């Protein structure tokens, strides 16, 4: 006798990213996060940043973190604008 398959098993038509326990996007995001933390930990020296109205001294990892945040916000804004632009 063969045992009946449970309804929870995956069928051959189920996409691979739905079969795995953790989505591929999450794994990639975690790997990138770990690499970013390592990169920040290796860049702790003080540096001078010159800008239009003066200068500032700060650890390099803080500058990288600020640039990462600026890039993230820019990406979110561009993504937000594109998603609303295509709807109209």
Secondary structure by P-SEA (a helix, b strand, c coil): cbbbbccccccccccccccccccaaaaaaaaaaaaaaaaaaaccbbbbbbcccbbbbbcaaaaaaaaaaaaaaaaaaaaaaaaaaaac
